[in-house]
Amino acid sequence: MPDIILAIDQGTTSSRAIAFNAKLKPLGVGQKEFRQFFPKSGWVEHDPEEIWTSVLAVAKAALRKAKAKPRDVKAIGITNQRETVVVWNRRTGKPIHKAIVWQDRRTAPLCAELKAAGHERLFTQKTGLLLDPYFSGTKIRWLLDNVKGAREKAEKGELAFGTIDSFLIWRLTGGKVHATDATNASRTLLYDIHTGRWDETLLRILGIPASMLPEVKDCAADFGTADPALLGAPIPICGVAGDQQAATVGQACFEPGMMKSTYGTGCFALLNTGSEAVQSQNRLLTTVAYQLDGKRTYALEGAIFIAGAAVQWLRDGLKIVTSAKDTGALARAADPNQHVYLVPAFVGLGAPYWNAEARGAVFGLTRGTTERELAQAALEAVCYQTLDLLRAMQMDMGGTGKTILRVDGGMTASDWTMQRLADILDAPVDRPTVLETTALGAAYLAGLKAGLLPKPSEFAKSWKRERRFMPKMKAAEREAKYAGWQDAVRKLLA
C-alpha cells in the first residue's frame, strides 16, 4: 500500500474521515451523522461522547474502504467545527456537560453585559472578534457558572477546556496531549492574535482560569500519537486547523489577496491578508488563516448565516421544489422583468451587519411572482451577500483591487448560481476539481509535517480548477440589481 494520510473532518451535523494517498487522492470515505440537542430556544448542544465514537467509526470505515492497514497511515490531520466548547475532567477524561455548539445563543445576555461595561473594543483589538455568543469564551464562562462544582474544580486545575480538535487530540492520545492550533485558538475570545498567546486580561474579565487552556501549536506540528489500541497502530497526529481555515489551505489561498468562500448551510469567506492582521472598520472578523513554522498568516473573515439553508427553506418549508438541484433550472426560467429580493435573515444577519434581531423578508412580490422568481431570489441572495463581504473586505484593504474567488461547498455544484455569482461580483469564480477542500487542507497540513508533502508554494501548483466562471452581465444591470438588494436590506433593518 502507498503511504496514507487520514483526515478527520468533524463537522456540525456529521463526522467524516477521508483516507488520502501521498498525492492527496481520496481513496476511502467514512461518514456518520450524530444527534443535535435543542434544550431551549436558541440553545444547541452535542454529546461529546457521541462525537468521539462517530469519529472512531468513520476513521475505521475510511481505512477499510481504502483497503489500507493501520500501519500504512503515516499521519492524521484534524479539522473541526470551530467555536464549539467541551469542558472535561482531567483525571477521568469525562465531559462535565454536553458540548455547547457554535450556533448556540444562550450567552447573549452576558455579551450584552460585557458590551455595556465597555469591553468590546479591548476584545476586538486583541482577538479580532466581536463580543458575540458565536465564540467560545462566553460559553466556557456559562459552564463554569452553571454546572455544579465546575468553578471550584477549574480553580483547582482539575478541568480542561477545548474546542472539538483539542477534545479529539486528548482522546486519541489517551490524555497525554492537551493542545490546539492557532486557528482554533483565534476563535475563542481568549487568544491575542498579535502576540500568539492566551491573554491574561481577557481571561480575568471572563473569569476563566488559565489552567483550563490547551497549548497552542502551529497548524502543522506534533500533536502526539494516537493510542495503538484505538486505530490499530501508533499514528502521529500532525495537522490541525478549524474547518474554514482548513478549506483556505485546501484551496491553496497562500498569497495575500486570495479569497475562498465555502457555500454550505451558511457561507464563510476568508481573504488572505498575509502577515498583517487587518483591523476591520466594516465589522468583519480578523482571524488567523494558518500558522506554519511559528509564522502567523492572517485573514479577514465574513460570515453569512443563511446560504444553502434558503434553498432548504424552498424545499422543506414552502415545498416549491423537491430537490435543491431544481432551483437552478427554475431560476434560469425566471421572468427578467420582475425584481424580487429575498433577504434571508432567518436567524439574523451576519457580516457586515451583525444584526441578531433581524428576520427574513421578501420584497418586490407581484401577482405574477411564481416559484421561478422565488428560486432566483434565494440563489441571488447568496451572491449579493458575498458582494457585501467582498466590498467590506476591499474597503478594509484600502482599495478595490481585483479578486479571484475560489469556491467550495454544496451550492457550488449549481452552474447557474456560480455564473450569477461571477456576474454580481464582476469577478472570476473558480471551482476546483477537488471539492472536499476542508479535509484536503487537514490532510495537506498533516502530510507537510510528516514530510510526505511539499511546502505551500509547491502544493499550490497542484491545485486544479475544474471550471472558471467569468462575469458576463452588463455593468448597468449589475449595479441596478445590487442597488435593489441594498434597498431591500435597508427596509428590512428599518
N, C-alpha and C positions, 0 to 999 in steps of 0.2 A: 504493500500500500504506500501511496505517497504521504508526505507529511500533512497532517490535518491541523487546522485551526478551528476551534469550536467557539462560535459566537452565541452568547446568551443574550437574548433581547427580551427583557422583562417589561411588558407594557401595561397599560391601564386596564385593559379588559382580558388580556391573554398573555401567556408566556410562550416564547418561541425560541428555538435554537436552530442554528444552521451550521452544518459541517462544511467548511471550505477547504479546498486544496491550497497548496502554496502559491498558486496562480490566481487565487481568490475566485475560483469557480465553485458555485454551490453544488454539493454532492448529496446532501440529505437534509431534510427539514422536519422538525417536530413542532407541534403547536397544541396548546391546551388552554381553553378559557377557564376562568375562575369566577367565583361569586362576587357581586357588588352588594354592599350593605348600605342602606339609607335609613339610619335610626331616627332622624328628624329631618324636617325640611331644610335643605341646604347642606346637610351632613352627608359625607361619602366616606366609607371605610372599606378596607380589605382585611382578610385574615392572613397575617404573615406566614403562618404555618402552611396554609393552602398555597400561597405563592411559592414557598420553599419546595413543597412536594411537586408542584407543577413544573418548576424549573428542573428538578432532577429527572422527572419523567420525560420532558421534551429533549433534554440533553442526551439521554439514553436512546430516545427514538431517532434523533438526528444521526447519531453514530451508527445505529442499526441500519437505517435506510441508506447510509453512505457505505455500508459494508466495511466499516472501519473498526479496528480493535482499539481499546483504550490506550494501549501503548503507542498507537500511531499518532495520538493527539499531542502536539508539541507545545500548544499554548491555548489558554482560554481568554476570551475577551468578553467583557460585560458591558451592556448598555441598558439603560433603565428609564422608567417613568421618573421624571425629576420632581423634587419638592415633597414627595410623599414620605411621611415620617414613621419610623419604627423606633420604639424605646424598649430595650430588653435588659434582663438581669445578667450581669457579667458572670455570675457563678453558674447559673442554670442554663443560660442562653435562651430563656423563655421570654417572649414579649410580655410587657405588663398590660397591654391593651391592644386592640386592633390597630392596624396602620391607618393613619389619617391621610387621606388622598389629596393630591394637589388641587382637585376641584372643590374641596370642602370649604365652606364659608363660615364655619362656627366662630372663627376668631375675628369677624368683622367688628364687633364692639371693642375688642382690645386694640385693633388697628386704629379705630376712630379715637380712642383714648390717647394712644401714642401720638397721633397727629395733633390732637388738641393740646398736648403737652409740648408741641413744637419739635418733636424728634425726627420728623420725616426727612428734613434736609440733611441731617447727620447720617442717617441710614443710606440715603441716596448717594451722598458724597463718598462713603466708604465702600458700599456694596454694589452700586449701580442700579439698585432696585427701588421700587416704591413700597410703602407700607400697605401691603395688601394680604388678605388671608391666603392667597395663592402660594406664598413662600413658606419655608419650613419653620422659621424661628418662632412665630407665634403659636404654631401647632405644638412645638415642644413645651412651651410655657403652659399651654392648656393641659397637656398631660400631667405636668408636674403639679398643677393646681387642682386637678380633678380626679386623679387616680389615687386612692387611699394609700398613704405611706410613701408615695413616689418622691416627693421633695426630700423627705428625710433620707431615703436611700441614696438619692442623687448626691446630696451634700456629703455623704459618707464615701462616695466614689463607687457605689455598687451598681449603678445603671450606666448603660451605653446608649448613645443616640446614633442613628444612621439613616441616610436615605437608603433606598432599596439596594443599591450596589454594595453599601457597607454591610448591610444585613446578610446579603448573599456571600460576601467575602468571609465574614465571620463564620457562617455555617459551613462553607466549603472547606475552610482551613481548620475546622474543629475548634474555633475560638482562639486560634493563635494570632490572627491578624485583625486589627480594628483600623481600617483605613478607608479613604475615599480618594477621589481625584479632584483636581482644581475646578473642573466644570461643574460637578455636583455641589462642591463646597460653595461655589459662587451663586447658588440659588437658595441659600439658607437664611439670608439676612444677618449672618453672623461672621462672614468672611470678608476681610478687607482685600478687594481685588487688586489694589495697588501695591500693598506690601506682601501679599501672598500668605497672610496669617489670620487665624481666628482673632477677632477683635475684643479686647477685654471690656472696653466701654459699652459696646453693643450687648455683650453677654450680661453685663451688670444691669443695663436698662431692662432687659427681658427677664432677668432673674434666672439665668441658666448657668449651672456650674461647668467650668471648662473641662473638668474631669470626664464629662459625658462624651466629649467630641473625638472623632477619629483623626488619625494622622492624615495630612493632605499630601498626595503624591502627584507626579506627572501623570498624564494620560497613558503613556507607555512606560510602565515601571514594574517593579517586583512587588506584587500584591500577595505573595505567599504561594503555597502549593496546596492543591485540593487533596484532601484525605483520600488515599487509595481505596478505602472501603466504600466510598461514595460512587465513583465512576469506574473503578477497576484498575486505576493506575495513579501514581502521584504526578498530577499535571500542573505545571506552573500557570498562575493567573497573571497575565502580562499586560492587559489593556483594559481601561475603564473610561467611559465618558457618558454623560447624560444623553438621552435619546436625540435631542435636536443638535447637539454638538457632534455626536457620532455621525449623524446624517451629513453635517457640514464637512466632516473628514471624508466620509464615503463619497461625497460629491467632489472631492479634491479642491475645495474652495480655500486654497492656501495663500492666495495673493490678496492684498488689500483691495477692496472694491468688488470682490467676487461675492455673489449673493446666492443663497439657496432658499427655497421655500417648499415646505412639506405640506401637502394638502390631504388631510385626513378628516376626522370629525371636526377639528378646528384647523387652523393654519398657523405655522410658525415660520417666520422669515428671519434669517440671520445674514448680516452684512459684515464681512471681514474688515476690520479697521486696523489690522496689523498690530504693532507694538504700542499703539496709542489707545488708551481707554477713553473713548469719546464720551463726554458727559452730554447726554441728550437734553436739548432745550424743547423737545417736542413729545415728551412723555413716552419715549421708548426706553427700553432697558439696556444698560451696559453690562456685558457679561463676558466671561472667559470662553473663548471659542475652543481653545485647546492649549495644553501646556506640554512642551517637549523639551527635554534637556534643561529643565529649570526655567525655560523662557516662555512667558505667557503671551499668547496672541488673543486679542480681544475682538468682540463683535458688538454691533448694535442689534437688538432683537425686538421684533414686533409680534404680538400675539393676536390672532383673530380667533375669537371663541367659537364661531359658527362658520364652517365651510361645507364639508360634506354632510354635516348634520341638517343643513337646509334641504338637501336632496332627500335625506331620510324623512324629513317632515312632509315633503310632497308625496312620498311613497306611503308612509305609515300613518300620517296624520290626515292629510287631505285625500289620500288614496287616488291620486290622479295619474300615478304611474305604478306599474307592478315591479319594475326593476330600475335601479339607479341608471342603468345604461340607456333607458328610454329617454332621459331628459335631453341628451344631445340632439336627437332627432326631432323632438318637439321644439327645442329652441331654434333649430335650423328652419322650421316651418312657421315661426312666429311672424306676426304682421309688423313690418318695419315702421309703419306709421303710428303704432302705439308706443307709448313711453311709460312702461310700468317698472316701478322700482320696489324691490323687497329690501328692507333694512332688517337683517335677521338678528335683532338684538334679543334673542330668546332668553339669554342668561346675562343680559347687559352687553355693553360694547367694550371691546378690548382696546388695544393701542390703535391710534394715538389718543383716543377719547377717554378710556378708563372710567366709564360711567356704569356702575353696577346696578343702578336703578332703572336704566332704560329697558324698554321691552319692544319687541318686533312690531313692524307695521308694513303695510303695502300702500304705495302711492300711485296714482295715475290710473286707477281702475275705471273702465268704461263698460257699457253693456256688450261691447264687442270683445272684451277680455276673455280668453279661454285658457285651458291648461297649457297651451303653447307659450303664451306670453308669461305665465307664471313660472314655467320651467326656465325660460330665458332669463327672467328676473333673478331667480335663485342662483343660476350659474354666473350671471354678470355681477351679482353682489360680491362674489369671491374676487372677481377681477378688480372691482372698484376698491374694495378693502385693501387689496395688495398694493394698488396705486397710492392709497392713503399712506401705507407704510413706506413705500419707496420714496415718496416725496418728503416725508418726515426725515427719513434717513439721509436723503440728499441735502436737506437743509442743515442737518446736524454736521454733515461732512463739508459744509461750506461751498456747495456748488450743485450743479445739475448734470454731472458727468454721466456719460452713457453706461448703462449696466446691462450685462447679460445674466439672465436669471436661469439657474439650474433648478429643476423641479423634480419632486418625487411625491409618493403617496397615491392613494386610490383614485383621486379625481383626475390625475394626470393621464389616465387611460382614455379620457374623452378628448378626441381631436378637436371637436368644436370648442370646448372650454379652453384648451391650450391656445388655439388660434385667437379666440376672443381676448384671452389674457395678453397675448403679444400685441393685439390691436389697441387695447386700453392702455397698456404700459408704454406703447410706442417703443418697444424694446424686444430683442430676440429672446425667445424662450427655448431652452434646451432640455429635452427629455432624454435621460441616459438609457443605455441598453440594460443595465442592472438597476432595477427599481428598489431592490432591498438595500437601500443605502445606509440605513441605521445599523443593521447587522454587519454590513460590509465595512463600515467605519470602525466598529468594535473589533472585527477580525483584523483589519489592517493595523490598528494600534497594537494588538497582541502580537501579530506577526513581525512588526517592526522591532519590538523589544526582544523577541525570541531570535532575531537575526535571520528570519526567513524572508523578509520583505525589504525593499529598498527605502531610502529616505523619501520624504514627501515630494520633492521635485521630480523624482523618478516615478513614484507612484502616480503622480498627476498625469504623466504621459500615457498611462494605461487606461485613464478614464475615457469611455467611448460614448458618443452621442448616438442615440437611435434616430432622433429627428430634431431639427431646428424649425421652430415656428417663427416666421418673420412678420412684422406688422404690415398690414395691407390697408387699414382703414384710413380714410382721409382725415386730415388734422381737424377740419371744421366739425365733422361728425363726432370724432373722439372728444373734442372739447365740449360740445353740446351735451353729449351723453354724460360726461363726468360732472358737468355743471348741474345736471338734473339730479345726479346722485348726491352731490353736496347739499343741494336744496332739500332733498328728502331727509338727510341726516339732521340738518338744521331744524326742520319742522319736528322731527321725532324728539330731539333734545329739548326743544321749546315746550 
